[in-house]
Amino acid sequence: MSEAEIDEFEKEYGRPVDFISAPDASRVFVGTGLPPILFDYWDRIGFSKFLGGFFQVINPKDYEGALDAWLGDSKFRGLDRYYAIRMDAFGNMDAFGIKTGSAFTTSVFFHALLEAAEDDRAAIREGKGNDAIQAVLVRTLPEDVHEDSEEESIRLFFAAKDKLGDLRHNQIYAPVPAIPLGGQMRIEDLQIVDAPSYLRMVAEIAPPRVMTMRDLTRLAFGDGAEETLAGLLRK
């Protein structure tokens, strides 16, 4: 089954723009409890970048220190054993917990752990961990990544590529100075940096907060926005 899913992934996402083989990954992470389809992905596509470099399948070993720094003393600390498995061009990491699956992502822009509305613990208990991994890896659809995208982060990605050039393995476009030091996620502040060291450094400057979808809604639309949206949905 996993072979067919990976075939479909390669058909949809095309050849990686920066192929990095992962010959020892399965051996290194055997016994961790990670769903087996992830090993099959690593064997086939390695730790490579896709969609012109918009996201990378990453080696959890390279990001252990960074993810640990982002966890800090947050509510997620000690609840599960987490591994960073995917990262976008701005350093936002998708972490996967052995028991809870995709419980949060890291956000450089908000300097926060974005808590998922619902994690994957039910699916994992039912033996559907492979499906949970698949959902993380295909989170960004190929047809959404274009210069005229409605998503600001995707448009910024193309602007950064034009100004700074392509990213190499384990590199990201990141604000310098970092956001906790007054930087902003805008083309004027972006530089190409080494992702593991930058992400660890940023989290050590100031502890990232935990944010929920309710927090994001209030931040975007102000207090009372959630109640307004709920009222509209009831009509």
GROMACS elastic network, one bead per residue, 0.5 to 0.9 nm:
[ bonds ]
;  ai    aj funct       b0    kb
    1     4     6  0.54244   500
    1     5     6  0.65155   500
    1     6     6  0.88669   500
    2     5     6  0.50164   500
    2     6     6  0.61310   500
    2     7     6  0.84912   500
    2    36     6  0.87599   500
    2    37     6  0.58876   500
    2    40     6  0.71844   500
    2    41     6  0.84578   500
    2   130     6  0.82328   500
    3     6     6  0.51993   500
    3     7     6  0.61022   500
    3     8     6  0.86296   500
    3    37     6  0.86630   500
    3    40     6  0.76610   500
    3    41     6  0.87824   500
    4     8     6  0.62309   500
    4     9     6  0.86560   500
    5     8     6  0.50692   500
    5     9     6  0.62166   500
    5    10     6  0.87625   500
    5   134     6  0.83347   500
    6    10     6  0.61978   500
    6    11     6  0.84959   500
    6    37     6  0.88249   500
    6    40     6  0.80085   500
    6    41     6  0.66406   500
    6    44     6  0.79713   500
    6    45     6  0.88380   500
    7    10     6  0.52316   500
    7    11     6  0.62164   500
    7    12     6  0.87287   500
    8    12     6  0.61397   500
    8    13     6  0.84790   500
    9    12     6  0.51956   500
    9    13     6  0.58438   500
    9    14     6  0.77691   500
    9   137     6  0.89416   500
    9   138     6  0.78195   500
   10    13     6  0.52693   500
   10    14     6  0.50822   500
   10    15     6  0.67336   500
   10    16     6  0.88105   500
   10    45     6  0.85038   500
   11    14     6  0.55680   500
   11    15     6  0.84840   500
   12   141     6  0.86635   500
   12   142     6  0.70962   500
   13    16     6  0.79323   500
   13    50     6  0.66492   500
   13    51     6  0.65621   500
   13   138     6  0.89226   500
   13   141     6  0.84331   500
   13   142     6  0.63470   500
   14    17     6  0.89273   500
   14    50     6  0.75411   500
   14    51     6  0.78455   500
   15    18     6  0.87614   500
   15    19     6  0.83527   500
   15    45     6  0.87952   500
   15    49     6  0.89748   500
   15    50     6  0.72489   500
   15    51     6  0.87602   500
   16    19     6  0.55637   500
   16    20     6  0.89589   500
   16    45     6  0.77336   500
   16    48     6  0.60038   500
   16    49     6  0.53879   500
   16    51     6  0.75646   500
   16    52     6  0.78826   500
   16    53     6  0.81727   500
   17    48     6  0.74270   500
   17    49     6  0.57002   500
   17    50     6  0.58973   500
   17    51     6  0.75824   500
   17    52     6  0.60211   500
   17    53     6  0.64702   500
   18    47     6  0.87477   500
   18    48     6  0.55763   500
   18    49     6  0.54085   500
   18    50     6  0.77137   500
   18    52     6  0.89199   500
   18    53     6  0.77491   500
   18   167     6  0.87877   500
   18   168     6  0.70118   500
   18   169     6  0.69504   500
   19    45     6  0.72619   500
   19    46     6  0.68871   500
   19    47     6  0.69802   500
   19    49     6  0.68180   500
   19   169     6  0.85831   500
   20    45     6  0.77968   500
   20    46     6  0.54848   500
   20    47     6  0.51857   500
   20    48     6  0.52369   500
   20    49     6  0.84622   500
   20   169     6  0.76926   500
   21    24     6  0.89591   500
   21    42     6  0.77738   500
   21    43     6  0.76078   500
   21    44     6  0.81939   500
   21    45     6  0.69995   500
   21    47     6  0.63326   500
   21    48     6  0.76778   500
   22    25     6  0.54542   500
   22    26     6  0.82488   500
   22    42     6  0.59612   500
   22    43     6  0.62619   500
   22    44     6  0.84713   500
   22    45     6  0.80168   500
   22    47     6  0.63610   500
   22    59     6  0.83964   500
   23    26     6  0.75399   500
   23    27     6  0.85332   500
   23    42     6  0.80017   500
   23    43     6  0.65104   500
   23    46     6  0.77924   500
   24    27     6  0.54071   500
   24    28     6  0.61728   500
   24    29     6  0.87681   500
   24    43     6  0.86796   500
   25    28     6  0.51172   500
   25    29     6  0.61715   500
   25    30     6  0.83328   500
   25    39     6  0.71328   500
   25    42     6  0.68888   500
   25    43     6  0.77512   500
   25    46     6  0.85562   500
   25    59     6  0.79583   500
   26    29     6  0.54244   500
   26    30     6  0.57705   500
   26    36     6  0.88872   500
   26    38     6  0.87235   500
   26    39     6  0.53577   500
   26    40     6  0.82195   500
   26    42     6  0.76036   500
   26    43     6  0.76377   500
   27    30     6  0.53138   500
   27    31     6  0.88823   500
   28    31     6  0.87406   500
   28    32     6  0.89772   500
   29    32     6  0.56119   500
   29    33     6  0.83289   500
   29    34     6  0.77240   500
   29    39     6  0.84121   500
   30    33     6  0.74919   500
   30    34     6  0.79896   500
   30    36     6  0.89899   500
   30    39     6  0.87492   500
   31    34     6  0.77930   500
   32    35     6  0.89413   500
   32    81     6  0.88997   500
   32    98     6  0.78996   500
   33    36     6  0.83325   500
   33    98     6  0.59542   500
   33    99     6  0.87112   500
   34    37     6  0.85325   500
   34    38     6  0.72232   500
   34    39     6  0.83612   500
   34    83     6  0.86827   500
   34    96     6  0.83947   500
   34    97     6  0.82096   500
   34    98     6  0.60174   500
   34   129     6  0.80952   500
   34   130     6  0.89358   500
   34   133     6  0.89834   500
   35    38     6  0.59533   500
   35    39     6  0.77060   500
   35    98     6  0.82144   500
   35   128     6  0.86494   500
   35   129     6  0.54910   500
   35   130     6  0.54647   500
   35   131     6  0.89757   500
   35   132     6  0.86817   500
   35   133     6  0.72311   500
   36    39     6  0.53621   500
   36    40     6  0.67084   500
   36    41     6  0.89381   500
   36   129     6  0.84471   500
   36   130     6  0.69094   500
   37    41     6  0.62721   500
   37    42     6  0.86986   500
   37   129     6  0.85744   500
   37   130     6  0.55806   500
   37   131     6  0.87101   500
   37   133     6  0.75013   500
   37   134     6  0.80946   500
   38    41     6  0.50321   500
   38    42     6  0.62539   500
   38    43     6  0.86405   500
   38    85     6  0.88741   500
   38   130     6  0.75283   500
   38   133     6  0.68327   500
   38   134     6  0.82778   500
   39    42     6  0.50409   500
   39    43     6  0.61369   500
   39    44     6  0.86586   500
   40    43     6  0.50782   500
   40    44     6  0.62844   500
   40    45     6  0.85555   500
   41    44     6  0.51911   500
   41    45     6  0.57561   500
   41    46     6  0.68891   500
   42    45     6  0.54191   500
   42    47     6  0.65982   500
   42    48     6  0.89991   500
   42    57     6  0.83043   500
   42    59     6  0.89600   500
   43    46     6  0.58262   500
   45    48     6  0.64356   500
   45    57     6  0.84605   500
   46    57     6  0.74028   500
   46    58     6  0.83749   500
   46    59     6  0.86686   500
   47    56     6  0.67806   500
   47    58     6  0.50662   500
   47    59     6  0.61530   500
   47   169     6  0.84123   500
   48    53     6  0.87382   500
   48    55     6  0.84918   500
   48    56     6  0.54568   500
   48    57     6  0.55175   500
   48    58     6  0.72415   500
   48   169     6  0.75237   500
   49    52     6  0.73015   500
   49    53     6  0.50152   500
   49    54     6  0.71366   500
   49    55     6  0.56171   500
   49    57     6  0.64761   500
   49    58     6  0.87212   500
   49   168     6  0.86603   500
   49   169     6  0.77145   500
   50    53     6  0.50891   500
   50    54     6  0.62354   500
   50    55     6  0.56719   500
   50    56     6  0.62227   500
   50    57     6  0.83408   500
   51    54     6  0.53908   500
   51    55     6  0.68546   500
   51   142     6  0.66393   500
   51   145     6  0.72106   500
   52    55     6  0.81478   500
   52   145     6  0.89315   500
   52   166     6  0.83221   500
   53    56     6  0.68789   500
   53    88     6  0.81362   500
   53    89     6  0.66725   500
   53   166     6  0.73407   500
   53   167     6  0.66143   500
   53   168     6  0.84081   500
   54    87     6  0.86738   500
   54    88     6  0.56456   500
   54    89     6  0.50112   500
   54    90     6  0.84807   500
   54   140     6  0.89993   500
   54   145     6  0.80212   500
   54   154     6  0.80599   500
   54   157     6  0.71962   500
   54   158     6  0.89797   500
   55    86     6  0.71489   500
   55    87     6  0.56081   500
   55    89     6  0.55683   500
   55    90     6  0.88017   500
   55   140     6  0.83800   500
   56    85     6  0.86361   500
   56    86     6  0.57823   500
   56    87     6  0.54003   500
   56    88     6  0.61923   500
   56    89     6  0.76046   500
   56   169     6  0.83780   500
   56   170     6  0.81244   500
   57    85     6  0.59901   500
   57    87     6  0.66147   500
   57    88     6  0.88781   500
   57   137     6  0.77019   500
   58    61     6  0.86289   500
   58    62     6  0.77252   500
   58    63     6  0.80152   500
   58    84     6  0.70901   500
   58    85     6  0.51646   500
   58    86     6  0.52752   500
   58    87     6  0.67310   500
   58   170     6  0.78114   500
   59    62     6  0.55145   500
   59    63     6  0.69826   500
   59    83     6  0.89407   500
   59    84     6  0.74717   500
   59    85     6  0.64902   500
   59    86     6  0.83559   500
   60    63     6  0.52506   500
   60    64     6  0.61509   500
   60    67     6  0.89988   500
   60    83     6  0.55153   500
   60    85     6  0.57855   500
   60    86     6  0.86907   500
   61    64     6  0.53912   500
   61    65     6  0.84665   500
   61    83     6  0.82601   500
   61    84     6  0.83910   500
   62    65     6  0.76747   500
   62    66     6  0.83681   500
   62    84     6  0.89201   500
   62   170     6  0.87001   500
   62   196     6  0.66661   500
   63    66     6  0.51324   500
   63    67     6  0.59465   500
   63    68     6  0.83647   500
   63    83     6  0.81538   500
   63    84     6  0.64610   500
   63    85     6  0.88472   500
   63   195     6  0.85473   500
   63   196     6  0.56317   500
   63   197     6  0.87578   500
   63   199     6  0.87553   500
   63   200     6  0.85321   500
   64    67     6  0.53460   500
   64    68     6  0.60499   500
   64    69     6  0.86048   500
   64    83     6  0.73745   500
   64    84     6  0.75146   500
   64   196     6  0.85603   500
   65    68     6  0.51359   500
   65    69     6  0.61835   500
   65    70     6  0.87188   500
   65   196     6  0.76137   500
   65   197     6  0.84745   500
   65   199     6  0.89490   500
   65   200     6  0.64156   500
   66    69     6  0.51631   500
   66    70     6  0.63216   500
   66    71     6  0.87373   500
   66   195     6  0.87789   500
   66   196     6  0.58513   500
   66   197     6  0.71462   500
   66   198     6  0.82381   500
   66   199     6  0.55553   500
   66   201     6  0.78689   500
   66   202     6  0.89427   500
   66   203     6  0.76227   500
   67    70     6  0.50568   500
   67    71     6  0.61727   500
   67    72     6  0.86938   500
   67    82     6  0.82173   500
   67    83     6  0.77821   500
   67    84     6  0.68817   500
   67    93     6  0.83013   500
   67    95     6  0.80990   500
   67   106     6  0.85746   500
   67   196     6  0.89073   500
   67   199     6  0.81708   500
   67   200     6  0.73709   500
   67   203     6  0.89014   500
   68    71     6  0.51221   500
   68    72     6  0.63900   500
   68    77     6  0.87255   500
   68    82     6  0.89173   500
   68   200     6  0.81697   500
   69    72     6  0.51901   500
   69    73     6  0.89709   500
   69   199     6  0.83178   500
   69   200     6  0.57804   500
   69   201     6  0.82613   500
   69   202     6  0.87220   500
   69   203     6  0.55892   500
   69   204     6  0.63111   500
   69   207     6  0.81667   500
   69   208     6  0.89062   500
   70    73     6  0.87551   500
   70    74     6  0.84434   500
   70   106     6  0.74701   500
   70   112     6  0.81403   500
   70   113     6  0.75492   500
   70   199     6  0.80969   500
   70   200     6  0.72682   500
   70   202     6  0.86195   500
   70   203     6  0.53208   500
   70   204     6  0.78970   500
   70   207     6  0.71888   500
   70   208     6  0.62695   500
   71    74     6  0.56703   500
   71    75     6  0.82599   500
   71    76     6  0.66864   500
   71    77     6  0.60248   500
   71   113     6  0.78998   500
   71   203     6  0.86806   500
   71   207     6  0.85006   500
   71   208     6  0.78492   500
   72    75     6  0.89684   500
   72    76     6  0.87712   500
   72    77     6  0.70475   500
   72   203     6  0.80905   500
   72   204     6  0.85561   500
   72   207     6  0.65338   500
   72   208     6  0.76660   500
   73    76     6  0.79262   500
   73    77     6  0.61360   500
   73   207     6  0.80729   500
   74    77     6  0.56251   500
   74   113     6  0.87308   500
   74   207     6  0.86284   500
   74   208     6  0.82356   500
   74   209     6  0.74898   500
   74   210     6  0.71265   500
   75    78     6  0.81392   500
   75    79     6  0.78219   500
   75   210     6  0.80017   500
   76    79     6  0.54469   500
   76    80     6  0.72968   500
   76   103     6  0.87051   500
   76   104     6  0.88353   500
   77    80     6  0.73618   500
   77    81     6  0.87609   500
   78    81     6  0.73679   500
   79    97     6  0.88991   500
   79    99     6  0.87582   500
   79   100     6  0.87845   500
   80    97     6  0.57524   500
   80    98     6  0.65101   500
   80    99     6  0.62803   500
   80   100     6  0.70714   500
   81    96     6  0.81852   500
   81    97     6  0.54100   500
   81    98     6  0.58387   500
   81    99     6  0.77217   500
   81   100     6  0.89823   500
   82    95     6  0.60381   500
   82    96     6  0.53128   500
   82    98     6  0.65955   500
   82    99     6  0.89975   500
   82   100     6  0.89370   500
   82   101     6  0.83758   500
   83    94     6  0.84151   500
   83    95     6  0.53125   500
   83    96     6  0.52272   500
   83    97     6  0.64392   500
   83    98     6  0.82720   500
   84    87     6  0.78586   500
   84    93     6  0.62790   500
   84    94     6  0.57413   500
   84    96     6  0.62816   500
   84    97     6  0.89565   500
   85    93     6  0.74556   500
   85    94     6  0.60572   500
   85    95     6  0.60386   500
   85    96     6  0.68872   500
   85   136     6  0.85512   500
   85   137     6  0.83761   500
   86    92     6  0.84108   500
   86    93     6  0.58241   500
   86    94     6  0.51478   500
   86    95     6  0.73621   500
   86   136     6  0.76256   500
   86   137     6  0.69100   500
   87    90     6  0.78377   500
   87    91     6  0.57639   500
   87    92     6  0.54186   500
   87    94     6  0.60542   500
   87    95     6  0.89934   500
   88    91     6  0.55270   500
   88    92     6  0.55155   500
   88    93     6  0.68241   500
   88    94     6  0.86515   500
   88   172     6  0.78671   500
   89    92     6  0.75439   500
   89   157     6  0.71606   500
   89   167     6  0.79642   500
   89   171     6  0.77241   500
   89   172     6  0.50206   500
   89   173     6  0.60747   500
   89   174     6  0.85629   500
   90    93     6  0.89578   500
   90   107     6  0.88127   500
   90   108     6  0.72156   500
   90   109     6  0.86052   500
   90   153     6  0.85884   500
   90   157     6  0.80947   500
   90   171     6  0.88423   500
   90   172     6  0.52613   500
   90   173     6  0.50745   500
   90   174     6  0.58138   500
   90   175     6  0.88787   500
   90   195     6  0.87171   500
   91   106     6  0.81662   500
   91   107     6  0.76993   500
   91   108     6  0.65939   500
   91   171     6  0.83753   500
   91   172     6  0.58811   500
   91   173     6  0.75121   500
   91   174     6  0.74040   500
   91   195     6  0.64798   500
   91   196     6  0.87482   500
   91   198     6  0.88730   500
   91   199     6  0.71242   500
   92   105     6  0.68956   500
   92   106     6  0.51859   500
   92   107     6  0.50381   500
   92   108     6  0.59586   500
   92   109     6  0.84689   500
   93   104     6  0.89859   500
   93   105     6  0.56690   500
   93   106     6  0.51676   500
   93   107     6  0.73507   500
   93   108     6  0.89592   500
   94   102     6  0.72878   500
   94   103     6  0.89916   500
   94   104     6  0.70872   500
   94   106     6  0.67583   500
   94   136     6  0.72407   500
   94   137     6  0.89777   500
   95   101     6  0.78562   500
   95   102     6  0.62373   500
   95   103     6  0.74566   500
   95   104     6  0.65233   500
   95   105     6  0.60090   500
   95   106     6  0.79005   500
   95   136     6  0.89956   500
   96    99     6  0.87328   500
   96   100     6  0.74208   500
   96   103     6  0.70526   500
   96   104     6  0.80838   500
   96   105     6  0.89277   500
   96   132     6  0.89201   500
   96   133     6  0.78915   500
   96   136     6  0.86150   500
   97   102     6  0.64467   500
   97   103     6  0.70593   500
   97   120     6  0.88479   500
   97   121     6  0.89758   500
   98   101     6  0.59645   500
   98   121     6  0.87567   500
   98   124     6  0.83705   500
   98   129     6  0.87830   500
   99   120     6  0.78698   500
   99   121     6  0.57424   500
   99   124     6  0.67939   500
   99   125     6  0.80277   500
  100   103     6  0.60648   500
  100   119     6  0.57785   500
  100   120     6  0.51560   500
  100   122     6  0.80899   500
  100   123     6  0.88577   500
  100   124     6  0.73197   500
  101   104     6  0.87819   500
  101   119     6  0.62006   500
  101   121     6  0.63203   500
  101   123     6  0.86725   500
  101   124     6  0.73547   500
  101   129     6  0.75124   500
  101   132     6  0.65857   500
  101   133     6  0.77138   500
  102   105     6  0.76473   500
  102   116     6  0.71740   500
  102   118     6  0.84649   500
  102   119     6  0.55905   500
  102   120     6  0.61240   500
  102   121     6  0.87940   500
  102   132     6  0.73366   500
  102   133     6  0.81949   500
  102   136     6  0.74104   500
  103   114     6  0.85732   500
  103   115     6  0.61264   500
  103   116     6  0.52481   500
  103   117     6  0.82225   500
  103   118     6  0.71370   500
  103   120     6  0.71791   500
  103   121     6  0.88602   500
  104   113     6  0.61649   500
  104   114     6  0.52763   500
  104   116     6  0.51824   500
  104   117     6  0.89169   500
  104   119     6  0.80625   500
  105   112     6  0.84690   500
  105   113     6  0.57148   500
  105   114     6  0.52428   500
  105   115     6  0.68167   500
  105   116     6  0.76917   500
  106   110     6  0.87039   500
  106   111     6  0.76146   500
  106   112     6  0.60064   500
  106   114     6  0.60519   500
  106   115     6  0.88391   500
  106   208     6  0.87870   500
  107   110     6  0.54779   500
  107   111     6  0.54981   500
  107   112     6  0.52794   500
  107   113     6  0.61261   500
  107   114     6  0.67232   500
  107   208     6  0.89111   500
  108   112     6  0.69297   500
  108   113     6  0.89897   500
  108   174     6  0.82902   500
  108   178     6  0.89139   500
  108   179     6  0.77021   500
  108   185     6  0.85857   500
  108   199     6  0.82259   500
  108   202     6  0.85511   500
  109   112     6  0.78980   500
  109   179     6  0.72944   500
  109   184     6  0.78454   500
  109   185     6  0.63377   500
  110   113     6  0.83184   500
  110   114     6  0.86969   500
  110   179     6  0.83778   500
  110   208     6  0.84511   500
  110   209     6  0.86014   500
  110   211     6  0.87227   500
  111   179     6  0.73232   500
  111   180     6  0.75310   500
  111   202     6  0.84798   500
  111   203     6  0.79201   500
  111   206     6  0.86790   500
  111   207     6  0.83300   500
  111   208     6  0.52793   500
  111   209     6  0.69003   500
  111   210     6  0.89506   500
  112   207     6  0.84237   500
  112   210     6  0.54566   500
  112   211     6  0.63440   500
  113   208     6  0.65859   500
  113   209     6  0.61651   500
  113   211     6  0.60732   500
  113   212     6  0.85303   500
  114   209     6  0.85885   500
  114   210     6  0.60397   500
  114   212     6  0.58960   500
  114   213     6  0.77351   500
  114   216     6  0.89323   500
  115   118     6  0.83181   500
  115   119     6  0.87192   500
  115   210     6  0.67239   500
  115   211     6  0.59788   500
  115   212     6  0.51428   500
  115   213     6  0.74236   500
  116   119     6  0.60654   500
  116   212     6  0.71073   500
  116   213     6  0.76828   500
  117   212     6  0.72992   500
  117   213     6  0.68689   500
  118   121     6  0.87781   500
  119   122     6  0.79582   500
  119   123     6  0.88220   500
  120   123     6  0.52880   500
  120   124     6  0.61250   500
  120   125     6  0.86424   500
  120   128     6  0.88764   500
  120   129     6  0.79436   500
  120   132     6  0.66369   500
  121   124     6  0.50730   500
  121   125     6  0.61219   500
  121   126     6  0.86219   500
  121   129     6  0.87784   500
  122   125     6  0.51642   500
  122   126     6  0.63376   500
  122   127     6  0.88498   500
  122   128     6  0.85869   500
  123   126     6  0.50596   500
  123   127     6  0.64184   500
  123   128     6  0.50096   500
  123   129     6  0.63792   500
  123   131     6  0.81058   500
  123   132     6  0.73800   500
  124   127     6  0.50406   500
  124   128     6  0.50672   500
  124   130     6  0.83838   500
  124   131     6  0.88242   500
  124   132     6  0.77185   500
  125   128     6  0.73439   500
  125   129     6  0.81153   500
  126   129     6  0.80983   500
  127   130     6  0.79846   500
  128   131     6  0.53957   500
  128   132     6  0.67150   500
  129   132     6  0.50365   500
  129   133     6  0.63743   500
  129   134     6  0.86502   500
  130   133     6  0.51692   500
  130   134     6  0.61806   500
  130   135     6  0.87078   500
  131   135     6  0.62295   500
  131   136     6  0.88557   500
  132   135     6  0.51909   500
  132   136     6  0.66247   500
  132   137     6  0.89970   500
  133   136     6  0.52721   500
  133   137     6  0.64211   500
  133   138     6  0.88604   500
  134   137     6  0.52442   500
  134   138     6  0.62799   500
  134   139     6  0.84747   500
  135   138     6  0.54806   500
  135   139     6  0.59793   500
  136   139     6  0.52022   500
  136   140     6  0.86491   500
  137   140     6  0.78416   500
  138   141     6  0.65093   500
  138   142     6  0.88971   500
  140   143     6  0.87155   500
  140   144     6  0.72514   500
  140   145     6  0.79053   500
  141   144     6  0.54875   500
  141   145     6  0.71590   500
  142   145     6  0.56121   500
  142   146     6  0.84937   500
  143   146     6  0.72841   500
  144   149     6  0.64915   500
  144   150     6  0.85948   500
  144   151     6  0.84837   500
  144   154     6  0.83686   500
  145   148     6  0.84942   500
  145   149     6  0.65912   500
  145   151     6  0.88424   500
  145   154     6  0.63078   500
  145   155     6  0.84608   500
  146   149     6  0.54616   500
  146   154     6  0.71043   500
  146   155     6  0.73854   500
  146   158     6  0.78718   500
  147   154     6  0.71067   500
  147   155     6  0.53734   500
  147   156     6  0.86244   500
  147   157     6  0.84745   500
  147   158     6  0.60902   500
  147   159     6  0.83146   500
  148   151     6  0.85085   500
  148   154     6  0.84734   500
  148   155     6  0.66095   500
  149   152     6  0.73043   500
  149   153     6  0.88413   500
  149   154     6  0.63835   500
  149   155     6  0.61371   500
  150   153     6  0.89084   500
  150   154     6  0.79976   500
  150   155     6  0.78073   500
  151   154     6  0.54866   500
  151   155     6  0.65795   500
  151   156     6  0.87585   500
  152   155     6  0.51759   500
  152   156     6  0.60823   500
  152   157     6  0.85678   500
  153   157     6  0.61218   500
  153   158     6  0.88905   500
  153   185     6  0.89983   500
  154   158     6  0.65835   500
  154   159     6  0.87566   500
  155   158     6  0.53498   500
  155   159     6  0.63417   500
  155   160     6  0.87083   500
  156   160     6  0.60405   500
  156   161     6  0.85469   500
  156   185     6  0.87237   500
  156   186     6  0.74494   500
  156   187     6  0.69128   500
  157   160     6  0.51421   500
  157   161     6  0.62284   500
  157   162     6  0.87056   500
  157   173     6  0.80531   500
  158   161     6  0.50294   500
  158   162     6  0.62268   500
  158   163     6  0.86794   500
  159   162     6  0.51621   500
  159   163     6  0.62532   500
  159   164     6  0.84431   500
  159   187     6  0.70357   500
  160   163     6  0.51290   500
  160   164     6  0.55650   500
  160   165     6  0.71275   500
  160   166     6  0.85337   500
  160   173     6  0.71489   500
  160   187     6  0.63445   500
  160   190     6  0.73177   500
  160   191     6  0.83615   500
  161   164     6  0.53891   500
  161   166     6  0.55662   500
  161   167     6  0.79327   500
  161   173     6  0.88172   500
  162   165     6  0.58722   500
  162   166     6  0.82436   500
  163   187     6  0.83604   500
  164   167     6  0.86217   500
  164   173     6  0.85751   500
  164   190     6  0.84881   500
  164   191     6  0.71753   500
  164   192     6  0.71585   500
  165   192     6  0.86325   500
  166   192     6  0.89688   500
  167   170     6  0.80122   500
  167   171     6  0.55974   500
  167   172     6  0.64232   500
  167   173     6  0.78391   500
  167   192     6  0.72470   500
  168   171     6  0.55183   500
  168   172     6  0.82338   500
  169   172     6  0.87924   500
  169   194     6  0.87874   500
  170   193     6  0.86459   500
  170   194     6  0.61544   500
  170   195     6  0.54589   500
  170   196     6  0.71548   500
  171   192     6  0.64891   500
  171   193     6  0.55931   500
  171   195     6  0.50352   500
  171   196     6  0.83103   500
  172   191     6  0.80902   500
  172   192     6  0.56242   500
  172   193     6  0.56976   500
  172   194     6  0.66196   500
  172   195     6  0.56412   500
  173   190     6  0.57991   500
  173   191     6  0.54506   500
  173   193     6  0.64831   500
  173   195     6  0.86111   500
  174   177     6  0.87522   500
  174   178     6  0.75442   500
  174   185     6  0.74706   500
  174   189     6  0.76929   500
  174   190     6  0.50293   500
  174   191     6  0.55120   500
  174   192     6  0.63747   500
  174   193     6  0.66269   500
  174   195     6  0.85778   500
  174   198     6  0.83228   500
  175   178     6  0.52126   500
  175   179     6  0.66529   500
  175   183     6  0.57311   500
  175   184     6  0.59958   500
  175   185     6  0.58025   500
  175   186     6  0.74193   500
  175   187     6  0.83948   500
  175   188     6  0.84812   500
  175   191     6  0.63093   500
  175   192     6  0.88351   500
  176   179     6  0.77190   500
  176   181     6  0.86529   500
  176   182     6  0.87730   500
  176   183     6  0.59051   500
  176   184     6  0.80342   500
  176   189     6  0.55102   500
  176   190     6  0.61378   500
  176   191     6  0.65417   500
  177   180     6  0.81650   500
  177   181     6  0.59366   500
  177   182     6  0.64763   500
  177   184     6  0.79959   500
  177   189     6  0.72409   500
  177   190     6  0.87810   500
  178   181     6  0.53171   500
  178   182     6  0.65408   500
  178   184     6  0.74758   500
  178   189     6  0.88599   500
  178   198     6  0.88814   500
  178   202     6  0.65779   500
  179   182     6  0.50909   500
  179   184     6  0.56782   500
  179   185     6  0.76586   500
  179   202     6  0.80652   500
  180   183     6  0.70649   500
  180   202     6  0.74080   500
  180   203     6  0.89150   500
  180   205     6  0.70363   500
  180   206     6  0.66141   500
  181   205     6  0.82671   500
  183   186     6  0.85740   500
  183   189     6  0.65784   500
  183   190     6  0.89358   500
  184   187     6  0.86789   500
  184   188     6  0.84893   500
  184   189     6  0.63376   500
  184   190     6  0.82866   500
  185   188     6  0.84465   500
  185   189     6  0.68027   500
  185   190     6  0.70469   500
  186   189     6  0.56674   500
  186   190     6  0.64695   500
  187   190     6  0.53022   500
  187   191     6  0.85641   500
  188   191     6  0.86955   500
  192   195     6  0.88042   500
  193   197     6  0.84485   500
  193   198     6  0.67692   500
  194   197     6  0.59389   500
  194   198     6  0.60074   500
  194   199     6  0.84879   500
  195   198     6  0.52157   500
  195   199     6  0.58723   500
  195   200     6  0.83972   500
  196   199     6  0.54529   500
  196   200     6  0.62156   500
  196   201     6  0.86186   500
  197   200     6  0.52624   500
  197   201     6  0.60808   500
  197   202     6  0.86318   500
  198   201     6  0.50906   500
  198   202     6  0.60882   500
  198   203     6  0.86809   500
  199   202     6  0.51943   500
  199   203     6  0.63152   500
  199   204     6  0.86714   500
  200   203     6  0.53699   500
  200   204     6  0.62955   500
  200   205     6  0.88533   500
  201   204     6  0.51457   500
  201   205     6  0.63405   500
  202   205     6  0.52699   500
  202   206     6  0.70511   500
  202   207     6  0.87100   500
  202   208     6  0.89344   500
  203   206     6  0.56968   500
  203   207     6  0.57393   500
  203   208     6  0.62489   500
  204   207     6  0.64521   500
  204   208     6  0.87656   500
  211   214     6  0.79167   500
  211   215     6  0.57325   500
  211   216     6  0.70393   500
  212   215     6  0.51061   500
  212   216     6  0.64563   500
  212   217     6  0.87071   500
  213   216     6  0.50247   500
  213   217     6  0.61208   500
  213   218     6  0.86181   500
  214   217     6  0.50962   500
  214   218     6  0.62275   500
  214   219     6  0.85611   500
  214   226     6  0.68668   500
  215   218     6  0.51987   500
  215   219     6  0.60896   500
  215   220     6  0.86158   500
  216   219     6  0.50056   500
  216   220     6  0.61031   500
  216   221     6  0.84952   500
  217   220     6  0.52091   500
  217   221     6  0.59147   500
  217   222     6  0.73231   500
  217   223     6  0.85613   500
  217   225     6  0.67258   500
  217   226     6  0.65550   500
  218   221     6  0.52655   500
  218   223     6  0.53050   500
  218   224     6  0.72728   500
  218   225     6  0.60595   500
  218   226     6  0.69688   500
  219   222     6  0.56658   500
  219   223     6  0.79288   500
  220   225     6  0.86764   500
  221   224     6  0.82159   500
  221   225     6  0.56950   500
  221   226     6  0.85237   500
  222   225     6  0.57870   500
  222   226     6  0.87216   500
  223   226     6  0.76127   500
  223   227     6  0.87790   500
  224   227     6  0.53748   500
  224   228     6  0.62607   500
  224   229     6  0.87597   500
  225   229     6  0.61199   500
  225   230     6  0.85121   500
  226   229     6  0.51853   500
  226   230     6  0.61167   500
  226   231     6  0.85726   500
  227   230     6  0.50352   500
  227   231     6  0.61118   500
  227   232     6  0.86681   500
  228   231     6  0.50830   500
  228   232     6  0.62952   500
  228   233     6  0.87168   500
  229   232     6  0.50944   500
  229   233     6  0.62484   500
  229   234     6  0.87416   500
  230   233     6  0.51145   500
  230   234     6  0.63617   500
  231   234     6  0.51532   500
  231   235     6  0.66501   500
  232   235     6  0.53722   500
